[in-house]
């Protein structure tokens, strides 16, 4: 029996669940939700089948990005406790299989978006996949502590894709939502990197606490949060959100800012409990903002301009 055949027999059989893991379903769910928000906020009416197709394309495109990211990062994933159990490092899925899977999904999602929705939405989806895979994964991640800052643009674009799918154009509101997610990304992921810094150091990934230290990372978290909280009020100021959103943006923003102050004062330690809490709060913060926007549109609540 040849060596290749022996290895094929020795490798665990991949399951459907393994391929679902490659799609990064938790990340995908946030991408789909923010993409749906962009679609729900857009003027006009989108046929339910078109809306479903657009969300499917956004989900599949996000999953393709996740699969390609796991394929290209499989060497460092095997060195980190958080990612060592993924399908490629454990040998359940081959790196080549994951690349084929990811590129097939990427091409299919962009083509479907272009055929059934419009060229702008397809172009934005293609750019998002390209930016996450080529710019963030292959270029920035292993070279600079600003990887998550610049690379965060990929995760910020779904509201613009959703809006473009519904209208074939862009407008100030979806661009503001993109900016909100873009500024939210560094404090969210730097909080994670604080309590996972040992993992990143072992894998040689130049995350901010590894390269510049935890004190610098905490100051960065505070600075970005300080910029994010007022930016989150802009949808109200341009007439794209109402009183429900305003109340949540203020309350959740103050909570987020207070947690970032606590992280700023935290001393270095192995468990970093305040950073862990901030990571969870950041997720709840972003979900609350977008849920309020969607609720105002779905339940036809008056927007801020109608109160004036």
N, C-alpha and C positions, 0 to 999 in steps of 0.2 A: 504493500500500500504506500502511495507517495506521501511525502511530508505534508503537502497541501491538503490531501484527502484526510490525513490524520487530524490536522488542525480543524478542518470542517466538522469532523465527527466530535472533536473535543469541545468545540464552542457550544455554549448553551443555545437552545432554540429561541429565536426572537418571537415574542407574542405581539398581539395587537396593542396591548398595554404599553409595550416598549416603544412602539412607534408613536403612540399618543404622548408619551413622556418627551419624545424628541420635539414635539410641537410646543413645549413649555406652556401647558394649558392655563396656569395661573397668570402668566404674563399675557397670554392671548385674551383671557377674560377681561382684563383691564383695557386692552387695546380695542376690543370689540365694543365695550361699554362707552369709551370716549368717542369712538367712531360713530356709534349710534346717537350719542348726544349731538354731534355735529350734524347728523342727518335730521334729527328731530327739530333742531333749531332753525334749519334752513327754511326759507319761504317756499310757498307752493306745496304741491302734493305729489308724493312719489307712490306709484302703484305698489301694493304690498309685495308682489313678486319681484319687482325691481329692488325694493328695500331689502328683501331677504337675500337677493343675489349680491347686493353691495356688501352686506354684513358678512356673507359667506366668503366673499373675496378678501375682505379685510382680515377675517379670521384665518383663512388659509395662507394669506400672505404673511401674517404674523407667525403662523406655525412654520412656514418655510424658512423664515429668518431664524427661528429658534433651532430648527434642525441643522441648518448650515452652520450656525454658531457653535452648536455642540460638536459637529464634525471637525471643524477647524480648531476648536479648543479642546479636543479630546485628550491631548497630552497633558495639559495643565489641569483639566478636570480630574484626572486620576490622582493628582497630588493633593487635592483639597478635600477635606472631610465632608463639606457641604455637597460636593458634586461627584465624589468617587463612586457612588452607587448608580450613576446614570448608565444608560444602556451601552454606550460605546466603551467607556473605560472598563466595564465589567465583561466586555466581549459578547454581549447578547446581540448587538447589532454592529456590523462592520462599518468602518469609517466610509468606505466607498459606497456602501448601501445608503448610508445617511446622506451623503452628498447627492446621490442620484434622486433620493426621495425629496430632499429639500429643493433642488433645482427644478424638479418636475412640478412640485407644488407652486413654486414661485412663478414659473412661466404660465402655468394653467390659471392661476389667480389673476395675473395681470391681463392675460388674453380674455378671460371671461369678463373682467371689469370693462375692458375696452369694447367688447362686442355687445354687451347688454346694457351698459350705462353710458359712459362717455370717455373721450380721450384724456381729458384733464384728470379725472379720477384715476384712470389707469396709469397715467404718467406719474402722479403723486405716489401711488402704491409701488410702482417700480422703483422710484427714487428712494422710498423708505426702505425697501428690501436691500437695495444696493448700498445705501448709507450704513445700515446696520451690519451688513456682512463685510463689505469691502473697506469702508472707512473706519467703523468702530472695531469690528472683530479682527480683521487682518492688519490694520495699520495702527490705530490708536491704542488699543487695549494693552499691548505689550511694550509700548514705547513712551507713554507720557502719563503722569498723574491727572492730566486734564481729560483722560479718556472718557469718563462718564459725563463730563460737562459738554464736550463737543458731540460725543456719540449720542447724547440724550435727545438730539433733534429727531432721530428715527422714531423714538417712542412718543414724541410730542405731536407728530403729524396726523394721527388718525382723525381728530375732529375736522381737519381741513379736507381729508379724503372723504369723510362722510358728507360734508357740506357740498363738496364738488360733485359727488355722486348724485346728489339731489338736484343741483342747480346747473352744473356744468361750468361754474365760475367760483370765485372766491370773494370774500368780503372782510371788513374789519373784525367782526365778531369771531369767526373761526380762527383768524390769525392771532387774536388775543388769547384764545383758548390754547393754541399751540404754544404761545409764550408762557402761559401759566404752567403747563406741563414741563416745558423746558427748564424753567427756574425751579420747579418742584423736584426735578430729578436729582440734582447734586445732594441736597440735604437728605433725601430718601436713601440713596445708595451709599453716601458717605457714612450715614448712621450704621448701615449694614457692614461697611468695611471696618468700622471701629471695633465691632465685636467679632469680626472674622479676619482681623488683620494677620493673625498667624497663618491662616490658610493662604492668603494672598502672598505673604512673604515666602512660604515654602514653594509656591508655584512660580515665583519670580514675576508676579504681576505688579506693576508699579502703581498700585492704588495710593491715594494721597497719604493715609497714615503710615504706609510702608516707606514712602520716599521722604515726606516732609514731617512726619510725626503726628501723633494724635492731637496735640495742642493746636497745631495748624489746621487740622481737619475740623476740630470743634469750632474754631473761629470761622472757617469756611461755611460750615453748616449754619451758623448764626447769621452770617452776612447774606447768604442766599435766602434764608427764611425772611429776613428783614426786608429784602427786595420783593419777595413773593407776596407777602400779605397785602400790601397796598395794590400791587398789580391785580390781584384777584378781585378788586373792587371795580376795575375798569369796565367789565360787562354791564354793570349797573349804570355807569356814567355815560355809556354810549347807547343806552336804551335797549340792551339785549337781555337784561335780567330784571327781576322784580324784587319785591320786599322779602319774599322767602329766601331767595338767594342772598340778598344783602345781609339778612340776619344770620344766616349760616356762615357766610364768608367772614363776617366780623367775629362771631363767637368761635368758630373753628380756627380762624387765623390767630386770634389771641391765645388759644390753647396750644397751637403749633409753636408759636413764638415763645410761650412760657416754657414748653418742653425743650426748645433749643437753648434757652438760657440755662436750664438745669444741666443739659449736656455740656455747655460751655464751662460750667463750674465743676464738672465731674473729674475725678482724678483717674489716672491710668490704672487699669485693672484688667483681669482676665475676662470677666463676665460683662462688664460695661452695661449695667442694668438700665441706666437712663438712655443710652443709645438704643438699646433694644426697645424700650418703650417709645422713643421717638420714631423708630422705624414703623411700628404699628400705628402710631398716631398719624404719620404722614399718609399712610394708605387710607385711613378713615377720612382724613382731611380731603384728599382729592376725590374720593368717592362721593363725599357729601356735597361738594361743590357741583359736580356734574349731575348728581341725582336731583339736586334742587333745580337746576336748569331744565332738565327733562320733565320734572313734575310740573313746573310752571307752564310748559308748553302743552303737555298732555292733558292737564286739567284746566287749561285756558285761564290761568291766573294772570291778573293784569301786570304788565311790565312797568318798569320804573317810570318811563315817560308818560304813561297814562295817569300817574298819580299827580303830575305837576299841573 
